[in-house]
Amino acid sequence: MSPADLARVLRAAAAACDALVAEASADRAEWIDQRQSPLGPRRHCRAVRRLVTEGSREAAIVGRRQLLSQAALTAELARPVTKQTVTKPSVADELRAELRLVGGGR
């Protein structure tokens, strides 16, 4: 294959990629990112990561933007808010508490 043929193939591939990106961008033009979300950025990003992991087509990560479709956002707003992690005191906090008891509450 000559360099000119290779250049033509690469230009055609680049044009096809640009068309796919433009199509995907148009489909997601009305999607909400974490900065605009009524969920707040952390809950929004958790929802996007969960949906992407589940294989949903209602969420996407594009660069640093995490996008939810309007339908996915509405469904997420309807979900009950649950405590994600139970915070337990660290070993250092437990040790400080014990030392305060031994040291007279300083």
SEZA-654293 format. One line per 2 residues: number of its first residue (from 0); for each residue x negated, y, z of N, C-alpha, C, O, CB. Coordinates in Angstrom, 2 decimals. Glycine has a CB too. Example, Ala and Ser with C-alpha at 12.3 -4.5 7.8 and 13.67 -1.06 7.14 Angstrom:
0> -13.19:-5.69:7.80:-12.30:-4.50:7.80:-13.20:-3.30:7.80:-14.24:-3.32:8.46:-11.31:-4.47:9.05  -12.85:-2.25:7.08:-13.67:-1.06:7.14:-12.90:0.03:7.87:-13.41:1.14:8.04:-14.08:-0.60:5.72
This chain:
0> -0.85:-1.16:0.00:0.00:0.00:0.00:-0.90:1.23:0.00:-1.84:1.32:0.79:0.97:0.00:1.21  -0.60:2.15:-0.88:-1.42:3.36:-0.98:-1.06:4.33:0.15:0.01:4.21:0.75:-1.21:4.04:-2.37
2> -1.94:5.27:0.44:-1.65:6.27:1.48:-0.38:7.09:1.17:0.35:7.47:2.08:-2.84:7.20:1.65  -0.15:7.35:-0.11:1.04:8.12:-0.49:2.31:7.31:-0.20:3.31:7.86:0.28:0.99:8.52:-1.98
4> 2.28:6.00:-0.48:3.43:5.14:-0.19:3.68:5.05:1.32:4.82:5.12:1.78:3.21:3.73:-0.77  2.60:4.91:2.07:2.71:4.84:3.51:3.30:6.14:4.07:4.14:6.12:4.97:1.34:4.56:4.15
6> 2.86:7.27:3.54:3.38:8.57:3.98:4.88:8.66:3.70:5.63:9.17:4.53:2.63:9.73:3.27  5.30:8.18:2.53:6.73:8.20:2.18:7.54:7.34:3.14:8.62:7.74:3.58:6.94:7.72:0.73
8> 7.03:6.16:3.48:7.72:5.26:4.41:7.82:5.90:5.79:8.87:5.85:6.43:6.98:3.89:4.50  6.73:6.50:6.24:6.73:7.14:7.56:7.68:8.34:7.60:8.36:8.55:8.61:5.33:7.59:7.93
10> 7.74:9.13:6.52:8.69:10.26:6.47:10.12:9.76:6.52:10.96:10.36:7.20:8.47:11.11:5.20  10.41:8.68:5.80:11.77:8.11:5.81:12.13:7.58:7.20:13.25:7.77:7.67:11.89:6.98:4.76
12> 11.17:6.93:7.85:11.42:6.42:9.20:11.64:7.58:10.17:12.52:7.50:11.03:10.24:5.54:9.67  10.86:8.63:10.05:11.02:9.80:10.92:12.38:10.45:10.71:13.03:10.87:11.67:9.90:10.82:10.67
14> 12.81:10.55:9.46:14.13:11.13:9.17:15.24:10.28:9.75:16.22:10.81:10.28:14.32:11.29:7.65  15.09:8.96:9.66:16.10:8.07:10.23:16.15:8.21:11.74:17.23:8.21:12.34:15.82:6.60:9.83
16> 14.99:8.32:12.38:14.94:8.53:13.84:15.58:9.85:14.22:16.33:9.91:15.19:13.48:8.49:14.35  15.30:10.90:13.48:15.91:12.21:13.75:17.43:12.13:13.63:18.14:12.74:14.43:15.37:13.27:12.79
18> 17.92:11.40:12.65:19.37:11.26:12.47:19.99:10.51:13.66:21.06:10.89:14.14:19.68:10.51:11.16  19.32:9.46:14.12:19.82:8.71:15.28:19.85:9.58:16.54:20.81:9.53:17.31:18.96:7.47:15.53
20> 18.80:10.36:16.75:18.74:11.24:17.92:19.82:12.30:17.84:20.47:12.60:18.84:17.35:11.90:18.03  20.02:12.87:16.67:21.06:13.89:16.51:22.44:13.30:16.77:23.28:13.95:17.40:21.01:14.50:15.09
22> 22.68:12.10:16.31:23.96:11.43:16.54:24.18:11.15:18.02:25.27:11.39:18.55:24.03:10.11:15.75  23.16:10.66:18.69:23.26:10.38:20.13:23.46:11.67:20.91:24.23:11.70:21.87:22.01:9.63:20.63
24> 22.78:12.73:20.51:22.93:14.02:21.19:24.33:14.58:21.01:24.89:15.15:21.95:21.90:15.01:20.68  24.89:14.43:19.83:26.24:14.91:19.58:27.25:14.14:20.42:28.22:14.72:20.92:26.59:14.80:18.09
26> 27.03:12.83:20.57:27.92:12.01:21.39:27.88:12.42:22.85:28.88:12.33:23.56:27.57:10.54:21.25  26.72:12.88:23.31:26.53:13.21:24.72:26.58:14.71:24.99:26.20:15.14:26.08:25.21:12.66:25.20
28> 27.02:15.50:24.04:27.03:16.95:24.20:27.88:17.40:25.38:27.56:18.40:26.02:27.53:17.61:22.93  28.94:16.70:25.67:29.84:17.09:26.75:29.58:16.32:28.04:30.36:16.43:28.99:31.28:16.90:26.32
30> 28.51:15.56:28.10:28.18:14.81:29.30:27.60:15.77:30.34:27.08:16.83:29.99:27.19:13.65:28.99  27.67:15.40:31.59:27.25:16.25:32.69:25.91:15.75:33.22:25.72:14.56:33.43:28.31:16.27:33.82
32> 24.97:16.69:33.42:23.69:16.30:34.00:23.69:16.60:35.50:24.65:17.16:36.03:22.50:17.03:33.29  22.61:16.23:36.16:22.56:16.33:37.61:22.62:17.77:38.12:23.03:18.00:39.25:21.31:15.68:38.12
34> 22.23:18.74:37.30:22.27:20.14:37.73:23.69:20.71:37.71:23.98:21.66:38.44:21.37:20.98:36.86  24.56:20.16:36.89:25.93:20.67:36.75:26.94:19.83:37.51:28.12:20.19:37.57:26.32:20.74:35.30
36> 26.53:18.73:38.07:27.45:17.75:38.63:28.07:18.18:39.95:27.37:18.67:40.83:26.74:16.45:38.81  29.38:18.00:40.09:30.02:18.27:41.38:29.64:17.22:42.43:29.93:17.41:43.62:31.53:18.31:41.20
38> 29.01:16.15:42.02:28.56:15.12:42.96:27.35:15.58:43.77:27.09:15.06:44.85:28.23:13.84:42.22  26.64:16.54:43.25:25.35:16.90:43.82:24.28:16.09:43.12:24.55:15.00:42.63:25.32:16.67:45.37
40> 23.06:16.60:43.07:22.03:15.93:42.27:21.67:14.52:42.75:21.46:13.64:41.91:20.79:16.75:42.27  21.59:14.29:44.05:21.17:12.96:44.52:22.22:11.90:44.25:21.91:10.83:43.73:20.86:13.01:46.02
42> 23.46:12.20:44.59:24.53:11.22:44.36:24.72:10.99:42.86:24.98:9.87:42.43:25.86:11.68:45.00  24.59:12.04:42.08:24.72:11.94:40.62:23.64:11.01:40.07:23.94:10.10:39.29:24.62:13.33:39.96
44> 22.39:11.23:40.47:21.28:10.41:39.96:21.41:8.96:40.41:21.10:8.04:39.65:19.94:10.98:40.44  21.88:8.74:41.65:22.11:7.36:42.11:23.15:6.69:41.24:22.99:5.53:40.86:22.55:7.33:43.59
46> 24.23:7.42:40.93:25.30:6.85:40.10:24.77:6.51:38.70:25.08:5.45:38.16:26.49:7.82:40.00  23.98:7.41:38.12:23.44:7.17:36.78:22.54:5.95:36.79:22.67:5.08:35.93:22.65:8.41:36.27
48> 21.63:5.86:37.76:20.72:4.70:37.83:21.51:3.41:37.99:21.19:2.40:37.35:19.72:4.86:38.99  22.55:3.43:38.83:23.37:2.23:39.04:24.06:1.83:37.75:24.05:0.66:37.38:24.40:2.46:40.15
50> 24.67:2.79:37.06:25.40:2.48:35.83:24.46:2.02:34.71:24.79:1.10:33.96:26.18:3.71:35.36  23.30:2.63:34.60:22.33:2.22:33.58:21.87:0.79:33.86:21.76:-0.02:32.94:21.10:3.18:33.56
52> 21.62:0.48:35.13:21.21:-0.87:35.52:22.29:-1.89:35.19:22.00:-3.01:34.77:20.87:-0.92:37.02  23.56:-1.48:35.38:24.68:-2.37:35.07:24.92:-2.51:33.57:25.71:-3.35:33.14:25.94:-1.86:35.74
54> 24.26:-1.68:32.76:24.42:-1.76:31.31:25.57:-0.93:30.77:26.00:-1.12:29.64:24.61:-3.17:30.91  26.07:0.00:31.58:27.18:0.84:31.14:26.72:1.82:30.06:25.59:2.30:30.08:27.76:1.61:32.34
56> 27.62:2.10:29.13:27.34:3.08:28.08:27.87:4.46:28.48:27.90:5.37:27.66:27.95:2.63:26.74  28.30:4.60:29.73:28.85:5.85:30.24:27.80:6.68:30.98:28.12:7.74:31.52:30.03:5.57:31.17
58> 26.56:6.21:31.00:25.47:6.92:31.67:24.20:6.76:30.85:24.01:5.76:30.16:25.27:6.39:33.12  23.34:7.77:30.95:22.08:7.71:30.21:21.04:8.57:30.91:21.36:9.56:31.57:22.27:8.18:28.74
60> 19.80:8.17:30.74:18.67:8.97:31.22:17.91:9.42:29.98:17.40:8.59:29.22:17.73:8.16:32.23  17.85:10.73:29.78:17.18:11.30:28.62:16.13:12.27:29.14:16.44:13.38:29.57:18.21:12.02:27.65
62> 14.89:11.83:29.09:13.82:12.65:29.66:14.04:12.79:31.16:14.13:11.78:31.86:13.77:14.05:29.00  14.11:14.02:31.64:14.35:14.26:33.07:15.83:14.48:33.37:16.21:14.67:34.53:13.55:15.47:33.53
64> 16.66:14.46:32.34:18.10:14.65:32.54:18.78:13.30:32.74:18.51:12.34:32.03:18.73:15.40:31.33  19.66:13.26:33.73:20.44:12.06:33.99:21.89:12.42:33.70:22.47:13.28:34.36:20.24:11.53:35.48
66> 22.46:11.76:32.72:23.76:12.15:32.18:24.86:11.15:32.52:24.65:9.94:32.50:23.67:12.30:30.70  26.04:11.70:32.83:27.24:10.90:33.04:28.32:11.42:32.10:28.46:12.62:31.89:27.73:10.97:34.53
68> 29.08:10.49:31.52:30.23:10.91:30.72:31.29:11.46:31.67:31.24:11.22:32.87:30.79:9.73:29.87  32.24:12.19:31.12:33.31:12.74:31.95:34.10:11.63:32.63:34.48:11.78:33.79:34.26:13.61:31.10
70> 34.34:10.52:31.92:35.07:9.40:32.51:34.30:8.78:33.67:34.90:8.45:34.70:35.37:8.34:31.45  33.00:8.62:33.52:32.18:8.04:34.59:32.11:8.99:35.78:32.11:8.54:36.92:30.77:7.73:34.08
72> 32.04:10.29:35.52:32.01:11.26:36.60:33.32:11.23:37.38:33.31:11.27:38.61:31.75:12.68:36.05  34.44:11.16:36.69:35.75:11.08:37.35:35.85:9.82:38.20:36.34:9.85:39.33:36.89:11.11:36.31
74> 35.38:8.70:37.66:35.40:7.44:38.41:34.49:7.53:39.64:34.84:7.02:40.71:34.96:6.26:37.51  33.35:8.17:39.48:32.41:8.29:40.61:32.98:9.20:41.69:32.77:8.95:42.88:31.05:8.84:40.12
76> 33.68:10.25:41.30:34.32:11.12:42.29:35.39:10.38:43.08:35.63:10.70:44.25:34.93:12.34:41.61  36.03:9.39:42.46:37.07:8.62:43.12:36.50:7.53:44.04:37.20:7.04:44.92:37.99:7.98:42.08
78> 35.25:7.16:43.84:34.62:6.13:44.68:34.44:6.65:46.09:34.10:7.82:46.28:33.26:5.69:44.10  34.66:5.80:47.09:34.41:6.25:48.46:32.92:6.46:48.71:32.08:5.72:48.19:34.98:5.23:49.46
80> 32.60:7.45:49.49:31.21:7.73:49.82:30.82:6.81:50.97:31.48:6.79:52.01:30.99:9.24:50.20  29.75:6.05:50.77:29.28:5.13:51.81:27.88:5.53:52.22:27.12:6.09:51.43:29.32:3.66:51.32
82> 27.55:5.24:53.43:26.20:5.49:53.92:25.27:4.52:53.20:25.45:3.30:53.29:26.10:5.33:55.49  24.27:5.04:52.51:23.39:4.20:51.71:22.42:3.40:52.58:22.20:2.21:52.34:22.61:5.05:50.71
84> 21.86:4.04:53.57:20.90:3.34:54.42:21.19:3.68:55.87:21.57:4.80:56.19:19.45:3.71:54.04  21.00:2.73:56.72:21.14:2.98:58.15:19.77:3.39:58.64:18.79:2.65:58.51:21.68:1.71:58.92
86> 19.70:4.58:59.20:18.40:5.05:59.67:18.13:4.51:61.05:18.93:4.70:61.97:18.33:6.59:59.66  17.03:3.85:61.20:16.64:3.37:62.51:15.36:4.09:62.88:14.58:4.47:62.02:16.46:1.81:62.54
88> 15.16:4.27:64.17:13.97:5.01:64.59:12.69:4.29:64.16:12.61:3.06:64.16:13.97:5.22:66.11  11.72:5.09:63.81:10.43:4.50:63.43:9.71:4.02:64.69:10.11:4.33:65.81:9.55:5.53:62.66
90> 8.68:3.26:64.49:7.88:2.76:65.60:7.31:3.94:66.39:7.25:3.90:67.61:6.74:1.82:65.09  6.88:4.98:65.67:6.33:6.17:66.33:7.39:6.84:67.20:7.09:7.27:68.31:5.77:7.16:65.30
92> 8.62:6.95:66.69:9.70:7.55:67.48:10.01:6.74:68.72:10.23:7.30:69.79:10.96:7.69:66.62  10.02:5.42:68.59:10.27:4.56:69.75:9.17:4.72:70.79:9.44:4.77:71.99:10.37:3.08:69.32
94> 7.93:4.80:70.33:6.79:4.97:71.23:6.87:6.31:71.95:6.63:6.38:73.15:5.47:4.84:70.46  7.21:7.38:71.23:7.36:8.70:71.84:8.44:8.67:72.92:8.26:9.24:74.00:7.70:9.75:70.78
96> 9.57:8.00:72.62:10.66:7.91:73.59:10.20:7.18:74.84:10.52:7.59:75.95:11.87:7.21:72.97  9.47:6.10:74.68:8.98:5.35:75.83:7.97:6.16:76.63:7.98:6.13:77.86:8.34:4.02:75.38
98> 7.10:6.88:75.94:6.10:7.70:76.64:6.77:8.83:77.41:6.29:9.19:78.49:5.08:8.27:75.65  7.84:9.39:76.90:8.56:10.44:77.62:9.15:9.87:78.91:9.16:10.52:79.95:9.68:11.05:76.72
100> 9.65:8.64:78.83:10.20:8.02:80.04:9.11:7.79:81.08:9.34:8.03:82.27:10.89:6.70:79.70  7.95:7.34:80.66:6.86:7.04:81.56:6.22:8.34:82.07:5.83:8.44:83.23:5.81:6.16:80.86
102> 6.11:9.34:81.19:5.41:10.58:81.54:6.26:11.60:82.27:5.79:12.70:82.52:4.88:11.20:80.30  7.46:11.28:82.62:8.28:12.22:83.38:9.07:13.17:82.51:9.50:14.21:82.99:7.42:13.01:84.29
104> 9.28:12.84:81.25:10.16:13.64:80.39:9.50:14.84:79.73:10.21:15.76:79.33:11.31:14.11:81.17  8.21:14.88:79.61:7.55:15.99:78.94:7.74:15.98:77.49:7.24:16.87:76.79:6.12:15.98:79.22
